[in-house]
Amino acid sequence: MLGFDTILEQGKKQNQDALMRLYDLCCNAVFNASYRIVLNGQDAEEITQDAILKAFENLNSFKGSERDFVAFVKTIAINRSIDMFRRHSKEPFYEEIDNTADQIEDEDDDFEDFPIEKIKEALNNLPDGYRLTITLRLIEGKEFAEIAEMMGIKESTVRSQYVRGLEKLRTTCRG
């Protein structure tokens, strides 16, 4: 079985088998990341294809591990998902909030008592800004500064959205 470095080098030479392996390596993770943002399978598929093609266009400049490659493609997809979300949204997906959450650290959020389906449903029913911020932070592992940059808002707003979103998620799961 070929290692990632070999597959990557062959992919850089446009070897179709290698490109297909790279595609297979990341397509599910990329689709899932996109879907969690746009909440539409057809849009998520389109974004996944676009993100992978964009990554293939930049393959010659890519240096990194298999994990880095998946993260690279997911970041492209997340940015495209946020762009699509903005284009289709009639209202901003965030609201400017005071800076009270600036000093708040991540808490150990204990959602273990709730069934995963209840958490998913509650997350999908949150206001868009809360849902996007929680998804990018907890599921995609993005830092607050990175989320702020992706969404084009202040880091303090991201932190506030995150804290308020978690509280609303907890309340919904308990209710």
C-alpha positions in Angstrom: 0.0 0.0 0.0 1.3 3.4 -1.0 2.0 6.0 1.7 0.6 9.5 1.7 3.8 11.1 0.5 3.9 8.8 -2.5 0.3 9.4 -3.3 0.8 13.2 -3.0 3.8 13.2 -5.3 1.9 11.1 -7.9 -1.1 13.5 -7.5 1.2 16.4 -8.2 2.0 14.7 -11.5 -1.8 14.5 -12.2 -1.8 10.7 -11.8 -5.6 9.9 -11.9 -5.4 7.0 -9.4 -3.5 9.2 -7.0 -5.9 12.1 -7.4 -8.8 9.7 -6.7 -7.1 8.4 -3.6 -6.6 12.0 -2.4 -10.3 12.7 -3.1 -11.4 9.6 -1.2 -9.1 10.6 1.7 -10.9 13.8 2.3 -14.3 13.8 0.7 -16.4 12.6 3.7 -14.8 15.0 6.2 -15.1 17.9 3.8 -18.7 17.2 3.0 -19.6 16.9 6.7 -17.8 20.1 7.5 -19.7 21.9 4.8 -23.0 20.3 5.5 -22.9 21.4 9.2 -22.7 25.0 7.9 -25.1 25.1 4.9 -27.5 22.4 6.2 -28.2 21.4 2.6 -26.9 18.2 1.0 -26.8 19.4 -2.5 -25.0 22.6 -1.6 -22.6 20.7 0.6 -21.8 18.3 -2.3 -21.2 21.3 -4.7 -18.9 22.9 -2.1 -17.0 19.7 -1.5 -16.3 19.3 -5.2 -15.2 22.9 -5.6 -13.0 22.7 -2.5 -11.3 19.5 -3.7 -10.8 20.9 -7.1 -9.3 24.1 -5.6 -7.0 21.9 -3.5 -5.9 20.0 -6.6 -5.1 23.2 -8.4 -2.8 24.1 -5.5 -1.3 20.6 -5.0 2.1 21.6 -6.2 2.6 24.1 -3.4 1.2 21.7 -0.7 3.6 20.3 1.8 2.4 18.4 4.8 0.9 15.2 6.1 -2.3 13.4 5.3 -3.9 15.2 8.3 -2.7 18.5 7.0 -4.1 17.8 3.6 -7.6 17.0 5.0 -7.5 20.1 7.1 -6.4 22.2 4.1 -9.3 21.0 2.0 -11.8 21.4 4.9 -10.7 25.0 5.4 -11.3 25.8 1.8 -14.8 24.1 2.1 -15.6 26.0 5.3 -14.7 29.3 3.8 -16.8 28.5 0.7 -19.7 27.3 2.9 -19.6 30.6 4.9 -19.6 32.5 1.6 -22.6 30.6 0.3 -24.4 31.0 3.6 -23.9 34.7 3.4 -25.2 34.9 -0.1 -28.4 33.0 0.7 -29.1 34.6 4.1 -31.4 37.6 4.2 -30.1 38.7 7.6 -26.5 38.8 9.0 -25.7 35.5 10.7 -24.3 37.2 13.8 -25.2 40.1 15.9 -22.7 42.5 17.5 -22.6 41.8 21.2 -20.9 43.6 24.0 -17.4 42.5 25.0 -18.4 40.6 28.2 -17.3 37.3 26.8 -13.7 38.4 26.1 -12.4 36.9 29.3 -14.4 33.7 29.2 -12.4 30.5 28.8 -13.7 27.4 27.2 -15.7 25.4 29.6 -15.9 21.6 29.8 -19.3 21.4 28.3 -21.0 18.4 29.6 -23.6 17.2 27.1 -23.0 13.5 27.8 -26.3 13.3 29.6 -28.2 14.1 26.3 -28.7 11.7 23.3 -26.6 12.8 20.3 -29.8 13.2 18.2 -31.2 15.7 20.7 -28.0 17.6 20.6 -27.9 17.6 16.8 -31.5 18.8 16.5 -30.9 21.5 19.1 -27.7 22.7 17.4 -29.5 22.8 14.0 -32.3 24.9 15.5 -30.0 27.5 17.1 -29.9 31.0 15.5 -27.4 30.8 12.6 -24.6 32.8 14.3 -24.7 30.6 17.4 -24.8 27.4 15.3 -21.9 28.4 13.0 -19.7 29.6 15.9 -20.3 26.4 17.9 -19.8 24.2 14.9 -16.6 25.9 13.9 -15.2 25.9 17.5 -16.3 22.5 18.9 -16.6 20.3 15.8 -14.0 21.8 13.5 -11.6 22.8 16.3 -11.1 26.4 15.1 -9.7 29.1 17.4 -11.8 32.1 18.1 -9.4 34.4 16.1 -9.6 32.1 13.1 -13.4 32.0 13.3 -13.5 35.8 13.5 -11.4 36.1 10.4 -13.4 33.5 8.5 -16.7 35.2 9.4 -15.4 38.8 9.0 -16.4 39.8 12.6 -14.6 40.8 15.8 -13.2 38.0 18.0 -15.1 39.4 21.0 -18.3 38.9 18.9 -17.3 35.3 18.2 -16.7 34.6 21.9 -20.0 36.1 22.8 -21.9 34.1 20.1 -20.1 31.0 21.4 -21.0 31.5 25.0 -24.6 32.5 24.4 -25.0 29.7 21.9 -23.7 27.1 24.3 -26.1 28.4 27.0 -29.0 28.2 24.5 -28.0 24.7 23.4 -27.8 23.5 27.1 -31.3 25.1 27.8 -32.8 23.5 24.7 -31.3 20.1 25.5 -32.6 20.2 29.1 -36.1 21.4 28.0 
